Amino acid sequence: MVYEGLIAALRGAGFGARLREGEPMAAHTSFAVGGPADLLVTVETPDELVQAVCLAREAGVPWRVFGSGTNVLVGDGGVRGLVIVNRCARFSVADDGTLRAESGALLSQVARAVSAQGWAGLAWAVGIPGTVGGAVVNNAGAYGGAMADRVRSITVLNEGGATEEWDVERLAYSYRSSALKCDPECGRTRIVLEAVMALEPGDPEELAATVRHTEEQRAMRVPAGCCAGSVFKRTLQYPAGFLIEQAGLKGRRIGEAQVSPQHANFIMNTGAATARDVRALIEEVQREVYHAFALQLEPEIQYIGEWR
Ligand SMILES: Cc1cc2nc3c(=O)[nH]c(=O)nc-3n(C[C@H](O)[C@H](O)[C@H](O)COP(=O)(O)OP(=O)(O)OC[C@H]3O[C@@H](n4cnc5c(N)ncnc54)[C@H](O)[C@@H]3O)c2cc1C
């Protein structure tokens, strides 16, 4: 595919300094794997995000929005077309506790800031390393909290290039899923621009203690290194990590991908793993857990890009 027209249009719109050709996606994903994006641009305001999408559409080039790349496994063949890295990061809380956050804001930073301001409702999110947009799509959650409990509405850029308000019901939230995540075109046609969440006044000292406790819990449980958090959703009966550990798979390796010896639902890139290593290990874990317990593990992470 030839991208000259889009490159010229993006440069003309002032994106030149933030435009990369053949940019390795390994630099933009927490697994630190993934081949090159044909083109990659970073956007810093919702207007820029909409503009980048419109220019790609006009040029007939496929595009996909990424947040922090912490819930994806990008293939070694990379991503065709334009990757738009979302860094639209403003947020504010109104006097009635209504939080409006741009979709590229880091959920963890938002959670920490609003908790420090005495607003309760997001302390569970401290330490989740993705953007608000990624969290809205995935219904991110931890320690009994989840986006579904807080989101009231979102602003979406739709397939036709217009903005729409969606109330939370339209997101059809379920465990680590939403109408957006179930859409095969998620991130490629419908884009979350902003989320509105409801918070309540809280006691600042209690909130500070909850934030500290959450951070301590995460420091003990979450393995340090290159990964994408929990690889599999919990099954109806058991946490995925428990099943993987009982199947004797802790520490299992393919290439430089390894089932974490600390937490079996994490797969780590221990050095120079390829996406192919990681995916082969994920599929081996699925096979062996199915063989041992007749339970199918469903990935929480998304496979993106080219796998040849
Ligand atoms: C160490 C570690 C710990 C983690 N712990 C947790 C945890 O406790 N709980 C939890 O739920 N998750 C956890 N995660 C997973 C991950 O951080 C969350 O799912 C996060 O919300 C993903 O956000 P992101 O910005 O990284 O999304 P990305 O990985 O960038 O994107 C995920 C998908 O959403 C799409 N997308 C991204 N932004 C938008 C947008 N604005 N509009 C439309 N589509 C969009 C992308 O195209 C892609 O399809 C963890 C990950 C790591 C690495």
The ligand as an ORCA input file, in Angstrom:
! r2SCAN-3c Opt
* xyz 0 1
  C       1.167     -5.288     34.606
  C      -0.275     -5.188     34.132
  C      -1.303     -5.265     35.062
  C      -2.644     -5.183     34.646
  N      -3.632     -5.247     35.598
  C      -4.915     -5.140     35.205
  C      -5.970     -5.196     36.175
  O      -5.745     -5.294     37.383
  N      -7.259     -5.126     35.740
  C      -7.566     -4.987     34.401
  O      -8.736     -4.926     34.058
  N      -6.591     -4.936     33.471
  C      -5.293     -4.993     33.826
  N      -4.303     -4.933     32.881
  C      -4.666     -4.866     31.440
  C      -4.750     -3.431     30.872
  O      -3.927     -2.542     31.583
  C      -6.162     -2.875     30.875
  O      -7.060     -3.717     30.190
  C      -6.226     -1.472     30.241
  O      -7.488     -0.924     30.508
  C      -5.951     -1.472     28.741
  O      -5.807     -0.115     28.323
  P      -4.811      0.289     27.154
  O      -4.884      1.767     27.008
  O      -3.463     -0.270     27.386
  O      -5.511     -0.433     25.913
  P      -4.766     -0.996     24.614
  O      -4.060     -2.253     24.982
  O      -3.972      0.072     23.973
  O      -6.009     -1.325     23.681
  C      -6.871     -2.417     23.957
  C      -7.965     -2.454     22.885
  O      -8.802     -1.332     23.020
  C      -8.781     -0.546     21.808
  N      -8.772      0.855     22.239
  C      -7.838      1.495     22.987
  N      -8.200      2.768     23.190
  C      -9.391      2.927     22.547
  C     -10.273      4.042     22.371
  N     -10.021      5.245     22.878
  N     -11.412      3.834     21.669
  C     -11.693      2.615     21.117
  N     -10.885      1.543     21.230
  C      -9.757      1.715     21.940
  C      -7.514     -0.941     21.078
  O      -7.610     -0.732     19.678
  C      -7.426     -2.413     21.441
  O      -8.305     -3.139     20.619
  C      -2.946     -5.010     33.273
  C      -1.905     -4.918     32.334
  C      -0.582     -4.992     32.768
  C       0.526     -4.861     31.753
*
